[in-house]
Amino acid sequence: MGTNNTYPGFGHPASELSAFTNTLDVFIISLKDGAIVQFTPEDTHGFLSWLQKNSVRNINTDEPYKQPPRR
C-alpha cells in the first residue's frame, strides 16, 4: 500500500473517497467533493482490499457504511 493513505497509481487518498462500484477491472469511484473518477488498477484484488480496509462504501452491497475512525 502507499503512504499517506493512498494506493499506488491512484491519485486520491482514501479520505477523499465516498463510494465505489466496479465492473470487471474498472472501478468507478465517487469522491466526497462530488466528482466521479475511473481507475483500472494493475492488481484488482489489492485495490479492492485497500478500499475495504479504508471503509469506502461499496454500492453493490447492502452493507451499511462504516464511518472510518477519526485520526
DRENTOR-952378 format. One line per field, with one value per atom (N, C-alpha, C, O): residue number from 1; residue in three letters; atom name; z, x, y. Coordinates in nm, 4 decimals, always signed. Atoms other than C-alpha are relative to their C-alpha. Example, Ala and Ser with C-alpha at 12.3 -4.5 7.8 and 13.67 -1.06 7.14 Angstrom:
REM DRENTOR-952378
num	(1/1/1/1/2/2/2/2)
residu	(ALA/ALA/ALA/ALA/SER/SER/SER/SER)
atome	(N/CA/C/O/N/CA/C/O)
z	(+0.0000/+0.7800/+0.0000/+0.0665/-0.0060/+0.7140/+0.0730/+0.0899)
x	(+0.0890/+1.2300/+0.0900/+0.1936/-0.0820/+1.3670/-0.0770/-0.0261)
y	(-0.1190/-0.4500/+0.1200/+0.1181/-0.1190/-0.1060/+0.1090/+0.2198)
REM end
This chain:
REM DRENTOR-952378
num	(1/1/1/1/2/2/2/2/3/3/3/3/4/4/4/4/5/5/5/5/6/6/6/6/7/7/7/7/8/8/8/8/9/9/9/9/10/10/10/10/11/11/11/11/12/12/12/12/13/13/13/13/14/14/14/14/15/15/15/15/16/16/16/16/17/17/17/17/18/18/18/18/19/19/19/19/20/20/20/20/21/21/21/21/22/22/22/22/23/23/23/23/24/24/24/24/25/25/25/25/26/26/26/26/27/27/27/27/28/28/28/28/29/29/29/29/30/30/30/30/31/31/31/31/32/32/32/32/33/33/33/33/34/34/34/34/35/35/35/35/36/36/36/36/37/37/37/37/38/38/38/38/39/39/39/39/40/40/40/40/41/41/41/41/42/42/42/42/43/43/43/43/44/44/44/44/45/45/45/45/46/46/46/46/47/47/47/47/48/48/48/48/49/49/49/49/50/50/50/50/51/51/51/51/52/52/52/52/53/53/53/53/54/54/54/54/55/55/55/55/56/56/56/56/57/57/57/57/58/58/58/58/59/59/59/59/60/60/60/60/61/61/61/61/62/62/62/62/63/63/63/63/64/64/64/64/65/65/65/65/66/66/66/66/67/67/67/67/68/68/68/68/69/69/69/69/70/70/70/70/71/71/71/71)
residu	(MET/MET/MET/MET/GLY/GLY/GLY/GLY/THR/THR/THR/THR/ASN/ASN/ASN/ASN/ASN/ASN/ASN/ASN/THR/THR/THR/THR/TYR/TYR/TYR/TYR/PRO/PRO/PRO/PRO/GLY/GLY/GLY/GLY/PHE/PHE/PHE/PHE/GLY/GLY/GLY/GLY/HIS/HIS/HIS/HIS/PRO/PRO/PRO/PRO/ALA/ALA/ALA/ALA/SER/SER/SER/SER/GLU/GLU/GLU/GLU/LEU/LEU/LEU/LEU/SER/SER/SER/SER/ALA/ALA/ALA/ALA/PHE/PHE/PHE/PHE/THR/THR/THR/THR/ASN/ASN/ASN/ASN/THR/THR/THR/THR/LEU/LEU/LEU/LEU/ASP/ASP/ASP/ASP/VAL/VAL/VAL/VAL/PHE/PHE/PHE/PHE/ILE/ILE/ILE/ILE/ILE/ILE/ILE/ILE/SER/SER/SER/SER/LEU/LEU/LEU/LEU/LYS/LYS/LYS/LYS/ASP/ASP/ASP/ASP/GLY/GLY/GLY/GLY/ALA/ALA/ALA/ALA/ILE/ILE/ILE/ILE/VAL/VAL/VAL/VAL/GLN/GLN/GLN/GLN/PHE/PHE/PHE/PHE/THR/THR/THR/THR/PRO/PRO/PRO/PRO/GLU/GLU/GLU/GLU/ASP/ASP/ASP/ASP/THR/THR/THR/THR/HIS/HIS/HIS/HIS/GLY/GLY/GLY/GLY/PHE/PHE/PHE/PHE/LEU/LEU/LEU/LEU/SER/SER/SER/SER/TRP/TRP/TRP/TRP/LEU/LEU/LEU/LEU/GLN/GLN/GLN/GLN/LYS/LYS/LYS/LYS/ASN/ASN/ASN/ASN/SER/SER/SER/SER/VAL/VAL/VAL/VAL/ARG/ARG/ARG/ARG/ASN/ASN/ASN/ASN/ILE/ILE/ILE/ILE/ASN/ASN/ASN/ASN/THR/THR/THR/THR/ASP/ASP/ASP/ASP/GLU/GLU/GLU/GLU/PRO/PRO/PRO/PRO/TYR/TYR/TYR/TYR/LYS/LYS/LYS/LYS/GLN/GLN/GLN/GLN/PRO/PRO/PRO/PRO/PRO/PRO/PRO/PRO/ARG/ARG/ARG/ARG/ARG/ARG/ARG/ARG)
atome	(N/CA/C/O/N/CA/C/O/N/CA/C/O/N/CA/C/O/N/CA/C/O/N/CA/C/O/N/CA/C/O/N/CA/C/O/N/CA/C/O/N/CA/C/O/N/CA/C/O/N/CA/C/O/N/CA/C/O/N/CA/C/O/N/CA/C/O/N/CA/C/O/N/CA/C/O/N/CA/C/O/N/CA/C/O/N/CA/C/O/N/CA/C/O/N/CA/C/O/N/CA/C/O/N/CA/C/O/N/CA/C/O/N/CA/C/O/N/CA/C/O/N/CA/C/O/N/CA/C/O/N/CA/C/O/N/CA/C/O/N/CA/C/O/N/CA/C/O/N/CA/C/O/N/CA/C/O/N/CA/C/O/N/CA/C/O/N/CA/C/O/N/CA/C/O/N/CA/C/O/N/CA/C/O/N/CA/C/O/N/CA/C/O/N/CA/C/O/N/CA/C/O/N/CA/C/O/N/CA/C/O/N/CA/C/O/N/CA/C/O/N/CA/C/O/N/CA/C/O/N/CA/C/O/N/CA/C/O/N/CA/C/O/N/CA/C/O/N/CA/C/O/N/CA/C/O/N/CA/C/O/N/CA/C/O/N/CA/C/O/N/CA/C/O/N/CA/C/O/N/CA/C/O/N/CA/C/O/N/CA/C/O/N/CA/C/O/N/CA/C/O/N/CA/C/O/N/CA/C/O/N/CA/C/O/N/CA/C/O)
z	(+0.0000/+0.0000/+0.0000/+0.0383/+0.0072/-0.0494/+0.1324/+0.2315/-0.1195/+0.2024/-0.0042/-0.1080/-0.0084/+0.3181/-0.0405/-0.0971/+0.0242/+0.2835/-0.1486/-0.1848/+0.1437/-0.0937/-0.0512/+0.0152/+0.0659/-0.3289/-0.1186/-0.1894/+0.1103/-0.5813/-0.1346/-0.1771/+0.1317/-0.9124/+0.0012/-0.1035/-0.0115/-0.7812/+0.0642/+0.1700/-0.0396/-0.7382/+0.1126/+0.1300/-0.1067/-0.4416/+0.1286/+0.1257/-0.1267/-0.0732/+0.0385/-0.0051/-0.0428/+0.0880/+0.0680/+0.0594/-0.0711/+0.2936/-0.0936/-0.0479/+0.0984/-0.0282/-0.0642/-0.1376/+0.0693/-0.1355/+0.0752/+0.1979/-0.0594/-0.0748/-0.0223/+0.0730/+0.0322/-0.2546/-0.1320/-0.2064/+0.1257/-0.5389/-0.0482/+0.0267/+0.0626/-0.7761/-0.0978/-0.1380/+0.1008/-1.0129/-0.0921/-0.0534/+0.1022/-1.3306/-0.0637/-0.1142/+0.0479/-1.4394/+0.0727/+0.1944/-0.0628/-1.3735/+0.0183/+0.0654/-0.0063/-1.3849/+0.1250/+0.1493/-0.1179/-1.0639/-0.0305/-0.0848/+0.0100/-1.0694/+0.1441/+0.2281/-0.1374/-0.7603/+0.0128/-0.0651/-0.0326/-0.6150/+0.1075/+0.2120/-0.0981/-0.4365/+0.0872/+0.0472/-0.0924/-0.1389/-0.0548/-0.0119/+0.0584/-0.3462/-0.1149/-0.1778/+0.1025/-0.5913/-0.1339/-0.2210/+0.1255/-0.8689/-0.0096/+0.0913/+0.0282/-1.0288/-0.0770/-0.1738/+0.0693/-1.1327/-0.0322/+0.0348/+0.0363/-1.3049/+0.0251/+0.0089/-0.0241/-1.2156/-0.0354/+0.0039/+0.0324/-1.3580/+0.0619/+0.0037/-0.0676/-1.1114/-0.0647/-0.1291/+0.0470/-1.2057/+0.0830/+0.0308/-0.0916/-0.9015/+0.0513/+0.1506/-0.0349/-0.8836/+0.1431/+0.2163/-0.1356/-0.5647/+0.1063/+0.2134/-0.0933/-0.3951/+0.0184/+0.1303/-0.0087/-0.4776/+0.0753/+0.1583/-0.0708/-0.3599/+0.1492/+0.2314/-0.1406/-0.0352/+0.0653/+0.1785/-0.0521/+0.0119/+0.0248/+0.1284/-0.0183/-0.0397/+0.1229/+0.2027/-0.1142/+0.2126/+0.1312/+0.2287/-0.1218/+0.4695/+0.0400/+0.1577/-0.0275/+0.4396/+0.0112/+0.0085/-0.0208/+0.4840/-0.1057/-0.0750/+0.1099/+0.1423/-0.0375/-0.0597/+0.0220/+0.0759/-0.1406/-0.2403/+0.1261/-0.1960/-0.0293/+0.0440/+0.0267/-0.3573/-0.0510/-0.0655/+0.0473/-0.4831/+0.1136/+0.0881/-0.1131/-0.1333/+0.0839/+0.0708/-0.0922/+0.1269/+0.1344/+0.2285/-0.1261/+0.3959/+0.0299/-0.0594/-0.0358/+0.5860/-0.0044/+0.0150/+0.0007/+0.5554/+0.1396/+0.2370/-0.1284/+0.8343/+0.0037/-0.0790/-0.0137/+0.9467/+0.0352/+0.1325/-0.0336/+0.9392/+0.1330/+0.1692/-0.1287/+1.2728/-0.0193/-0.1192/+0.0043/+1.3444/+0.0366/+0.1201/-0.0285/+1.3461/+0.0573/+0.0881)
x	(+0.0835/+0.0000/+0.0882/+0.2050/-0.0758/+0.1084/+0.0049/-0.0537/-0.0066/+0.1900/-0.1095/-0.1727/+0.1009/-0.0434/-0.1385/-0.2183/+0.1330/-0.3423/-0.0356/-0.1519/+0.0230/-0.3021/+0.0333/+0.1028/-0.0300/-0.2890/+0.0913/+0.0692/-0.0933/-0.0014/-0.0711/-0.1482/+0.0554/-0.1010/-0.1366/-0.1871/+0.1309/-0.4288/+0.0201/+0.0823/-0.0318/-0.4273/-0.0810/-0.0785/+0.0829/-0.6632/+0.0198/+0.0213/-0.0082/-0.6199/-0.1370/-0.2400/+0.1251/-0.8827/-0.0929/-0.2148/+0.0820/-1.0037/-0.0870/-0.1826/+0.0790/-1.1391/-0.1103/-0.1931/+0.0912/-1.3433/-0.1305/-0.1319/+0.1319/-1.7151/-0.0530/-0.0944/+0.0556/-1.8229/+0.0595/+0.1211/-0.0510/-1.7330/-0.0888/-0.1685/+0.0547/-1.8597/+0.1060/+0.1928/-0.0951/-1.6654/-0.0643/-0.1539/+0.0401/-1.7209/+0.1272/+0.2088/-0.1228/-1.4549/+0.1186/+0.1297/-0.1178/-1.1314/-0.0094/+0.0862/+0.0156/-1.2689/-0.0797/-0.1882/+0.0673/-1.3604/-0.0520/+0.0204/+0.0603/-1.5975/-0.0098/-0.0733/-0.0131/-1.5319/-0.0582/-0.0268/+0.0592/-1.7345/+0.0854/+0.1121/-0.0769/-1.5298/-0.0948/-0.2074/+0.0826/-1.6610/-0.0359/-0.1347/+0.0308/-1.6487/-0.1009/-0.1333/+0.1004/-1.8999/+0.0550/-0.0222/-0.0606/-1.6546/-0.0064/-0.0117/-0.0025/-1.6578/+0.1286/+0.1600/-0.1227/-1.3325/-0.0038/-0.0719/-0.0158/-1.2462/+0.1441/+0.2359/-0.1354/-0.9482/+0.0047/-0.0825/-0.0237/-0.8172/+0.1335/+0.2387/-0.1249/-0.5619/+0.0668/+0.0005/-0.0719/-0.2930/-0.0400/-0.0472/+0.0388/-0.3981/-0.1418/-0.1600/+0.1398/-0.7783/-0.0313/-0.0949/+0.0290/-0.7948/+0.0703/+0.0149/-0.0728/-0.5311/-0.0691/-0.0780/+0.0690/-0.7183/-0.1316/-0.1658/+0.1249/-1.0489/+0.0256/-0.0498/-0.0365/-0.8830/+0.0323/-0.0089/-0.0348/-0.7430/-0.1260/-0.1376/+0.1261/-1.0902/-0.0741/-0.1246/+0.0695/-1.2402/+0.0686/+0.0015/-0.0752/-0.9641/-0.0205/-0.0101/+0.0216/-1.0353/-0.1483/-0.1851/+0.1448/-1.4129/-0.0682/-0.1584/+0.0666/-1.5039/-0.1219/-0.1094/+0.1264/-1.8680/-0.0073/+0.0179/+0.0219/-1.9322/-0.1491/-0.2290/+0.1428/-2.2633/-0.0665/-0.1887/+0.0556/-2.3073/-0.0436/-0.0983/+0.0367/-2.3647/-0.1059/-0.1295/+0.0985/-2.6306/+0.0624/-0.0078/-0.0669/-2.3692/-0.0088/+0.0112/+0.0043/-2.4118/+0.1390/+0.2403/-0.1260/-2.1455/+0.0591/-0.0122/-0.0689/-1.8885/+0.0847/+0.1740/-0.0771/-1.7548/+0.1442/+0.1674/-0.1405/-1.3734/+0.0349/-0.0234/-0.0398/-1.2039/+0.0601/+0.1271/-0.0589/-1.1089/+0.1466/+0.1874/-0.1455/-0.7391/+0.0382/+0.1553)
y	(-0.1178/+0.0000/+0.1244/+0.1187/-0.1230/+0.3570/+0.0724/+0.0289/-0.0818/+0.6213/+0.1052/+0.1251/-0.1052/+0.8989/-0.0489/+0.0260/+0.0544/+0.6678/-0.0015/+0.0158/+0.0066/+0.6392/-0.1394/-0.2164/+0.1265/+0.3422/+0.0296/+0.1279/-0.0272/+0.3156/+0.0175/-0.0685/-0.0280/+0.4723/+0.0665/+0.1070/-0.0637/+0.6141/+0.1364/+0.1459/-0.1371/+0.9913/+0.0609/+0.1827/-0.0552/+1.0269/-0.0787/-0.2017/+0.0722/+0.9448/-0.0557/-0.0042/+0.0637/+0.7222/+0.0992/+0.0846/-0.0985/+1.0189/+0.0837/+0.1463/-0.0752/+1.1804/-0.0836/-0.0296/+0.0903/+0.8755/-0.0174/-0.0273/+0.0175/+0.8370/-0.1411/-0.2071/+0.1310/+0.5177/-0.0478/+0.0286/+0.0549/+0.2853/-0.1137/-0.1702/+0.1194/+0.0216/-0.0472/+0.0302/+0.0456/-0.1971/-0.1019/-0.1769/+0.0949/-0.3940/-0.0516/+0.0256/+0.0622/-0.6392/+0.0639/+0.0492/-0.0592/-0.4469/+0.1509/+0.2126/-0.1451/-0.0898/+0.0381/-0.0146/-0.0524/+0.0925/+0.1400/+0.2235/-0.1328/+0.3900/+0.0493/-0.0145/-0.0483/+0.5999/+0.1396/+0.2296/-0.1294/+0.8848/+0.0650/+0.0057/-0.0749/+1.1474/+0.0819/+0.1116/-0.0776/+1.3426/+0.1377/+0.1973/-0.1312/+1.6626/-0.0099/+0.0908/+0.0198/+1.5109/-0.0468/-0.0870/+0.0452/+1.4230/-0.1525/-0.2228/+0.1432/+1.0792/-0.0294/+0.0398/+0.0381/+0.9101/-0.1488/-0.2264/+0.1405/+0.5820/-0.0392/+0.0411/+0.0499/+0.3674/-0.1479/-0.2253/+0.1403/+0.0413/-0.0397/-0.0135/+0.0359/-0.0970/-0.1210/-0.2023/+0.1182/-0.3473/-0.1212/-0.2324/+0.1067/-0.5546/+0.0286/+0.0991/-0.0255/-0.5558/-0.0398/+0.0361/+0.0482/-0.7613/+0.0847/+0.1094/-0.0860/-0.5469/+0.1341/+0.1845/-0.1289/-0.2256/-0.0156/+0.0686/+0.0257/-0.3741/-0.0171/+0.0350/+0.0179/-0.4803/+0.1340/+0.1595/-0.1332/-0.1279/+0.0821/+0.1477/-0.0724/+0.0236/-0.0514/+0.0275/+0.0594/-0.2182/+0.0349/+0.0686/-0.0335/-0.1571/+0.1455/+0.1800/-0.1424/+0.2154/+0.0353/+0.1528/-0.0169/+0.1656/+0.0851/+0.1630/-0.0693/+0.3047/-0.0848/-0.2052/+0.0699/+0.2120/-0.0597/+0.0081/+0.0705/-0.0465/+0.0078/-0.0506/-0.0180/+0.0497/-0.1276/-0.1312/+0.1269/-0.3097/-0.0917/-0.1990/+0.0847/-0.4467/+0.0692/+0.1893/-0.0550/-0.3986/+0.0350/+0.0721/-0.0293/-0.3462/+0.1491/+0.2315/-0.1417/-0.0202/+0.0617/-0.0055/-0.0749/+0.2440/+0.0001/+0.0243/-0.0045/+0.2220/+0.1258/+0.1440/-0.1239/+0.5574/-0.0353/-0.1071/+0.0293/+0.5411/+0.0664/+0.1686/-0.0587/+0.6081/+0.1387/+0.1650/-0.1350/+0.9690/-0.0080/-0.0887/-0.0019/+1.0471/+0.1307/+0.1528)
REM end
